[in-house]
Amino acid sequence: MKEAGDNERYFNEQLEKCGVDYFDYYLIHSLSHSHYDMAEKFDCFAFLQKMKKQGKIRQMGFSYHDDADLLDRILTEHPETDFVQLQINYIDWESEGIQSRKCLEIANKHNKPVVVMEPVKGGTIANVPGEADAMFGELQPDMSAASWAIRFAASQPGVFMVLSGMSNMEQLRDNISY
């Protein structure tokens, strides 16, 4: 976003590139302290609300990359938000930098459904140390380390969707198995 009118220009370009008349889910990308200031400066939330009223967006939300306090502020200032996308995985659950648990608690406090990104932390959690892999295998021999991570994220209160990246057919088959 550089100038007034960018909201509409980008939105219309995205509709055209996707070959659709509306989006089921539309997000303001990567809100953090600096990006939130920009979103406010360019009235992004008001623009999305306008597009929603016109039927061009069914559900509006944002992906989030900062602390729980800012998330609470954003959801308080913008109750019109339908959902929030958060990084949730068991490695970042108690991380002070990412604050997965705290952010999820804030989303739940505001009754906002959560889309999970990074449940396998970019594939890092799919390759757990041997001892952890053995423990998983003892509990469920047919379940992969990635499945444990995705099921952890999916089991949290308020989560309605978990996004999982895949790099090959084997990972795709693993994902659809659970």
N, C-alpha and C positions, 0 to 999 in steps of 0.2 A: 504494500500500500504506500503510494507516494503522494497522491492528490485526490481531491474530491472527485467522485465518479468512478474511482477504481473498483469499488464494491460491485457496482452494476456491470461494468465492463468485464471484470473477471468472471462474475457469475454467469453472464450471458455466453462468454467464451466456453465455460465449462459445460453448460447445457448443450451448446452446439457440438463440442468435441465428443460428448457422450451420446449425442443423438437422441436426447430425451427432452420431454416437456417439463419434467419436474424431477426432484430428488427425493427419495424416501427418507434418507438421513443425510443431513448436511452439517458439516463441522467448520467452526473457526479453528484453524490449525495452530497447534502448539502454543497455547496461552501460558505465559510466564509473566513476571513483573514487567519486563520491557514490552512484550507483545500485547499484554493487556492494555497498557497505556496507549499503544497504537490502535488497538481495537476500539477503545473508547474515543480516541481522537477522530476516527473515521466512522463512528456510529455503526459499527458492524452488527451489534445486536439488534438495533432498530432496523437496519436493512434486512436482516434475516427474518425479523418479525413481519416486515412488509411483504417479503417473498412468500412467507408462510400464509399470510392472509390472501395472497393472490393465487395460492394453490401450487406454487412452484417448489415448495419445501413441505414435506409432511412432518418431519421431526427435526428440530434444530438443536445442536449441541456444540461442544468444543472438546478438542484434545488438550490435555493439561500436563504441564511439566514444571511444577514448582512446589512450594510448601503448602501445608494444609491451611494455614492462616489465610493465604491469598485465595485459595479455593473457596473458603468460607465467605470471604468478602465478595467474590465474583457471584457466587450463587445467591447471596443475600441481595446484591444489587441487580441481579438478572434472574428473577424467579421464572421468567418466561422460557428459560432454557428447559428443553425436554429431557436431555440426557447429558452425561459427561463420559469422556473416554479417558481412562486412567491406566498407568503402568502398574500392574499388579502381578507379583510373583513371590514365591516364598523367600528368595534371596533378598529382595528389596522390602520385605514386609516391615521390618523394624529399622530400615535405613533412615538416618536423619537427613540424607540428601534427597531421597526420592519420596519417602514417607508414604509408602503404599497403604499400610493399615490406616494411618491417620487420615489420608485423603478419602479412602473408602468410607470411613466413619462420617466424614463431613458430607459426602454425597448422600449417604443414608439419612443423615440428620435433615437434609433438605428434600428428602424423598425423590431423589433423582436416580433413575436407572443408570447402571454403569456398563459401558462397553470396555472390555479389558484388552489392552495392547501389551505386548512384551511378556506373555505368560511364561515363555521359555527363555526370556532374556537374551534374545538374538541367537538362540541355539546353545548358549552356555550351559543351561540347565539340562539339556538333552545329553550332555556328556559329563555325568557326575563321576566323582572318584569311585574306584572299584569297591570300596567298603560300602558306600551308600548304594551303589548299584546292586550289590549282593543283598542288602537289606530289603530293597524294593523287590528283588527277585524272590526272596523268601515269602513275602506277603502275597504277591501276585506275579507268578512267573511269566505270564503272558503279557504283562503290561510294561511298556517302555518307560524310561526315565522322563521323556517328554510328556507322556500321558499323566504321570503323577503331577507334573507342574501345571498342566492345563486343567486337570481335575481340581487341584488346589484352588486355582483362580475361579473356576466355574462354581465351586461350592460356597463361595463367599456370599453373604446376604446382599441383595440389591443388584447382583450381577445378572444381566440378561443376555449378554453375548460375549464370547471370548474369541478374539482374532488370533490365529496362529499362522505364522509364516511357514512355508515349506519350500524346500530346494529341489526335491526329486520325487519320483513316483513312490519310493519306499516310505518317505515321510508322509506323503499323501495317504497312502494305505493305512499307515499307523494312525493318523489323525481320524480317519473315518471309522476306524475300528472301535473307537470309544466316543 
